[in-house]
Amino acid sequence: MTDPKAIQPSELDQLPDRDPEETAEWQASLDAVTKAAGPHRAAYLMRRTLERAEGNGIALPKLLETDYVNTIPTAAEPVVDGDEAMEHRIAAWNRWNAAAMVTRGSKHGVGGHIATFASAAWLYETGFNHFFKGKESQESPGSGDQLYIQGHASPGIYARAFLDGRLNEGHLDNFRRESGGNGLPSYPHPRRLPWLWEFPTVSMGLGPLSAIYQARFNRYLTNRSIKDVSASHVWAFLGDGEMDEPESTAALALASREGLDNLTFVINCNLQRLDGPVRANFKIVQELEAQFRGAGWNVIKTLWGTAWDELFQLDTTGALVRRLREVPDAQVQTYQTRDAAYIRADFFGKDPALAEMAKLLSDDRILECFHLSRGGHESRKVYAAYKAALAHKGAPTVILAQTVKGFTLGEGFASKNANHQMKKLTVDEFEQMRDLLELPIKDSDFVDGVVPYGHPGADSPEVRYLQERRAALGGPAPARRTHALAPLPAPSEKAFTSFDKGSGSQNVATTMAFVRLVKDLVRDKETGRRWVPIVPDEARTFGMESLFPSLGIYSPKGQTYEPVDRDQLMYYKEAKDGQILNEGITEAGSMADFIAASTSYSTHGEAMIPFYIFYSMFGWQRTADQMWQLGDQLGRGFLVGATAGRTTLTGEGLQHADGHSPVIAATNPAALSYDPAFAYEVAMIVKDGLRRMYGEAAPGEDPNVFYYLTVYNEPIPQPAKPAGSGADIDEGIVKGLYRFNTAESAGLSPAANAPRIQLLGSGTAIHWALEAQRLLAEEWGVAADVWSATSWTELRRDALEADAALLRGEERVPYVRQVLQGAEGPVLAVSDYMRQVPDQIAQWVEQDYSSLGADGFGLSDTRDAARRYFGVDAESIVVAALAQLARRGEVKGASVKEARERYGL
């Protein structure tokens, strides 16, 4: 009979119960256990029951948290494949030299971080000794594993490179002192140390995001038969505080959804961020476990060292596990700094069962457990976690390794809130550290209070062992390789020259021209398969849907459904070997895709040609940090800001109206920023980009750049390339400026003595300039020449280089001054961006210079109304041109007022 006291389902419950009496019996059993053995026993039984159900494949929601204990018990740990005593000596040398490097550098005021590597040393050492494959590994030749090193741990990586002979004392003494050459960058910076670092990671959050998309791109390369990199594993080393960055967890579901078991996150849970505890009143490990489990990851917790084994064996009631679960992180940090009496009273004294347990423990054992014994500080624990991570299939793994920040650095460092800002140890602290690590360094080695570097000798057992282990794993790591790749063959010239004749009467936006160009390029027999189209869910906006059926959208599962538009010509086609990366609404994820593809030439020795097309407003403004990362990582490819400009997106309004992306792009030294006006300019820029980045770069040209093109959604008849253009026009397109036409060549027949002005326009603004050219001639008797400024930024950079050359005593004239030399009259520049964009070249223009631009916030309206609002339409250009000429006395001043009134300005 059903127990009337049994909890009944809510009226809103939609799950049918075919046997309410059986349900009531289960509930009654739980009540009985709770009453007889207490709620903790009931919870234990429920957890074990759910685990059994999961193990038997019964579909149930997963438990998001487990107890605050190690996932892998001591009895299940595998034997470490190596000489543990030798590895401890190697780790001791690396700990010492990492601390010595930063301390010695502190006298120069350059800073450095000691505490992070001190906590994470075994997380790295275990990997380097046993797991991380090098570039010469037999399983993954030329690729190896990809290591995303936590930025603040860089001194430890340098210390290891010093031990194995890749760095010397001179390098270490130039840590953070790069200007004189032979220096070491503060953090992993591939552009600054390109033979060592592969991935820049210290802009927190970008490392984990990039690691996920790198693992995904590895699968992409394999599934598309570009290169089999299925044996490559991606390891991302992260801080628990870093996981607060939204980018750190933005793609967890992607990694799980695509079953990226070639990816392992190792989160150093030292419970501290830069200013204090990560979760002072909570438990960051439990929070991260729930977050990752909820996203579908395999979670391994490595929290306690072997000293805790005795305590867990004594815990017959579960009181210890319960207490560990309830103590907040900040209190755990406090235990790290207090004596045994305090720990007995505060930790054990809260529960009678624990108080009895504490009576069986010596003060030394209590201090060993709470001061020293953490899972992340024991090679066996870390080895077991790494081995389990590699063995797990079908999902990515995260290892939550608990450590002590500042471990082995002494009482002044360990677990102190300020240890992130502490840059040096005293001689006394170094001597204590030496004794703790048992290093053969004498007191007399400290000359004038300067801490010495330590090295056991190039032929010592430690160095031989280290090098033998790395040789077995495929060579040194981390390491970046610049592969001697043959230049990619240039695509057919026809793909580019087809735009030279213009579009006739057909209206074509430059966005569509770019897409059409790519459609031709991906058909190229030699290089077509190397293109990687990337789009964040707006492919149809950019007219890319025609690529869906021909190239396919990448999906590791292929297409498991029949698309709703299957009967249409341009249906939505997904494929395991699909070429397009359609990422959904995530610019950050798309940029991470781009970075992985753009650096494949180095990471895997396979040059890929990514182009990422996006709303221009949502590129640099939203993900400029990743674009800086891209430049640091020496990435190559094409970023395309589509639907560009402040006034071309009719009706979209302020948050869509891009008036400043070229300004932000100009701040990135690796970005070549272009604002082409015509389809043939787009083709020429892409052609030159392919040559420079993937073909034969000219002497002095850096191929490690990326191109940013702004293209527009305004359909306009595309003009033919000016007749007789030859190399001069092509050079001008690439360098940033050329004369599109003169008043005479435009058929406007100005008077012989007509006042003349030079109109410079970029992007869609050149069409307003051309209309202004007609109005000036027909209504005001002014001759205007129109110039296409394809890149204000490249003009400025060339001029800056010319200025620098003059200071070196070299004679050099800026290109902008060369091409404008002899051009009559003043110069008026206009773009669909804020005036700061064209004003980049103002100081190098010898003629009188003024500009127009769309400054301020955007607004919703028609194109014509928006341009009139910002004062950049053709009529506004006419008035501005007349005003310039009036100031020079070349037209009557009254004509300016007359023009304003005529045009209603």
Salt bridges, closest charged atoms under 4 A:
GLU51 OE1 - ARG48 NH1 2.71
ASP67 OD1 - ARG325 NH1 2.38
GLU77 OE2 - LYS381 NZ 2.57
GLU84 OE2 - ARG380 NE 2.99
GLU87 OE2 - HIS130 NE2 2.76
GLU125 OE1 - ARG160 NE 3.16
GLU136 OE2 - ARG481 NH1 2.26
ASP145 OD1 - LYS133 NZ 3.01
ASP164 OD2 - ARG166 NE 3.66
ASP173 OD2 - ARG104 NH2 2.92
GLU198 OE2 - LYS135 NZ 2.84
ASP244 OD2 - ARG273 NH1 3.78
ASP244 OD1 - ARG279 NH2 2.60
GLU258 OE1 - ARG216 NE 3.32
ASP261 OD1 - ARG219 NH2 2.48
GLU287 OE1 - ARG279 NE 2.79
GLU289 OE2 - ARG293 NE 2.97
GLU289 OE1 - LYS301 NZ 2.92
GLU310 OE1 - ARG365 NH1 2.48
GLU326 OE2 - ARG323 NH1 2.95
ASP329 OD1 - LYS283 NZ 3.87
ASP346 OD2 - ARG323 NH2 3.93
GLU356 OE2 - LYS359 NZ 2.92
ASP363 OD1 - ARG344 NH2 2.90
GLU368 OE1 - ARG365 NE 3.21
ASP435 OD1 - ARG434 NE 3.07
ASP443 OD1 - ARG434 NH1 2.55
ASP445 OD1 - LYS442 NZ 3.87
ASP459 OD1 - ARG464 NH1 3.63
GLU462 OE2 - ARG89 NE 3.27
GLU493 OE2 - LYS687 NZ 2.49
ASP520 OD1 - ARG523 NH1 3.00
ASP565 OD2 - ARG540 NH2 3.84
GLU583 OE2 - ARG216 NH1 2.58
GLU587 OE1 - ARG622 NH1 3.38
ASP593 OD1 - ARG216 NH1 3.38
GLU606 OE1 - ARG530 NH1 2.99
ASP632 OD2 - HIS189 ND1 2.66
GLU652 OE1 - HIS656 NE2 3.69
ASP688 OD1 - ARG691 NH2 3.02
GLU701 OE1 - ARG691 NH1 2.90
ASP702 OD2 - ARG191 NH1 3.43
GLU714 OE1 - ARG867 NH2 2.71
ASP730 OD1 - LYS721 NZ 2.44
GLU731 OE2 - LYS735 NZ 3.27
GLU744 OE2 - ARG756 NH2 2.54
GLU771 OE2 - ARG774 NH2 2.49
GLU778 OE1 - ARG774 NH1 2.63
GLU779 OE1 - ARG902 NH1 3.16
ASP785 OD2 - ARG739 NH1 3.74
ASP785 OD1 - ARG756 NH1 2.71
GLU794 OE2 - ARG797 NH1 3.19
ASP798 OD1 - ARG812 NH2 2.91
GLU801 OE1 - ARG812 NH2 3.50
GLU810 OE2 - ARG808 NE 3.22
ASP848 OD2 - ARG888 NH1 2.66
ASP873 OD2 - ARG868 NE 2.57
GLU875 OE1 - ARG868 NH2 3.48
GLU890 OE2 - ARG888 NE 2.77
GLU898 OE2 - ARG902 NH2 2.96
